[in-house]
Amino acid sequence: MTAPAQTIINFGLLAKPSIYTHTLDEDIREFIHTFENEAIANDWDEATKLKKIRIAFKGIALKIFDENIKDDSQNSTVKTWTGMKNKILDVYKKNPAMLRERMKKDHKRVN
């Protein structure tokens, strides 16, 4: 007797990527950790993580990314996932007061 045929179902993404908006209750380190776990679940390689990270930032976080990280893409350290991750963490680590102030200003403009 032969084993029954198995149906293969393509579920697409196994883990829907998180979004980071830089609110006061969000932690960039937790976001990066979650993003890396989602990348593992979705079987993303280094190049895919580099492509997907920008779309994970929204609102103020996207502005911060564009102003501080995207423009530095010619720098060889951000051509790898490790370089990109370190650059993101470095921007948030070096400038917490500036980033909080920026967030308050942008929030006031919306309200």
C-alpha positions as CSV (number, residue, x, y, z in Angstrom):
1,M,0.0,0.0,0.0
2,T,1.4,3.4,-0.9
3,A,1.3,6.5,1.4
4,P,-1.4,9.0,0.6
5,A,-0.3,12.0,-1.5
6,Q,0.4,15.1,0.4
7,T,-0.9,18.5,-0.5
8,I,1.6,21.3,-0.4
9,I,0.2,24.6,0.6
10,N,2.1,27.8,0.0
11,F,1.3,30.1,2.9
12,G,3.6,32.9,1.6
13,L,5.1,34.8,4.5
14,L,5.1,32.7,7.6
15,A,5.7,35.8,9.7
16,K,4.3,39.2,8.7
17,P,7.0,41.8,9.1
18,S,6.6,44.2,12.0
19,I,6.4,48.0,11.6
20,Y,8.5,50.5,13.5
21,T,7.1,54.0,14.0
22,H,9.3,55.3,16.8
23,T,6.6,55.9,19.4
24,L,7.7,56.3,23.1
25,D,6.7,52.7,23.9
26,E,8.8,51.2,21.1
27,D,12.3,50.0,21.5
28,I,14.5,49.9,18.4
29,R,16.5,46.9,19.8
30,E,13.3,44.9,20.3
31,F,12.2,45.8,16.8
32,I,15.5,44.7,15.2
33,H,15.3,41.4,17.2
34,T,11.8,40.8,16.1
35,F,12.6,41.7,12.5
36,E,15.5,39.2,12.5
37,N,13.2,36.5,13.9
38,E,10.7,37.3,11.1
39,A,13.5,37.1,8.6
40,I,14.4,33.6,9.8
41,A,10.8,32.4,9.7
42,N,10.4,33.8,6.2
43,D,13.8,32.4,5.1
44,W,15.1,35.8,4.0
45,D,18.7,36.1,3.0
46,E,21.0,39.1,3.7
47,A,20.0,40.9,0.5
48,T,16.3,40.4,1.2
49,K,16.6,41.8,4.8
50,L,18.4,44.9,3.3
51,K,15.5,45.4,0.9
52,K,12.7,44.8,3.4
53,I,14.0,46.9,6.4
54,R,13.2,50.3,4.8
55,I,9.5,49.3,4.4
56,A,9.3,48.3,8.0
57,F,9.8,51.9,9.1
58,K,6.7,54.3,9.0
59,G,6.1,57.9,9.9
60,I,8.8,59.6,12.0
61,A,10.9,56.4,12.0
62,L,11.0,56.4,8.2
63,K,12.1,60.1,8.2
64,I,14.8,59.2,10.6
65,F,15.9,56.3,8.4
66,D,15.9,58.3,5.2
67,E,17.8,61.2,6.8
68,N,20.4,59.2,8.7
69,I,20.8,55.8,7.1
70,K,19.5,55.8,3.5
71,D,21.7,58.7,2.5
72,D,24.7,56.8,3.8
73,S,24.1,53.8,1.6
74,Q,27.3,54.4,-0.4
75,N,29.2,53.5,2.8
76,S,30.3,49.9,2.5
77,T,29.2,49.1,6.1
78,V,25.5,49.3,5.1
79,K,25.8,47.0,2.2
80,T,25.5,44.0,4.6
81,W,22.7,43.2,7.0
82,T,25.1,43.5,10.0
83,G,26.3,46.9,8.8
84,M,22.7,48.1,8.4
85,K,21.7,46.8,11.8
86,N,24.6,48.4,13.5
87,K,24.0,51.7,11.6
88,I,20.4,51.8,12.7
89,L,21.2,51.0,16.3
90,D,24.0,53.5,16.3
91,V,21.7,56.3,15.0
92,Y,19.2,55.7,17.8
93,K,21.9,55.2,20.4
94,K,23.8,58.4,19.6
95,N,20.9,60.7,19.2
96,P,18.1,59.7,21.7
97,A,17.3,63.3,22.8
98,M,17.3,64.6,19.2
99,L,15.1,61.8,18.1
100,R,12.6,62.3,21.0
101,E,12.5,66.1,20.2
102,R,11.9,65.4,16.6
103,M,9.1,63.0,17.4
104,K,7.4,65.6,19.6
105,K,7.7,68.3,16.9
106,D,6.3,65.9,14.2
107,H,3.5,64.8,16.5
108,K,2.5,68.4,17.1
109,R,2.3,69.1,13.4
110,V,-0.1,66.2,12.9
111,N,-2.4,67.3,15.8
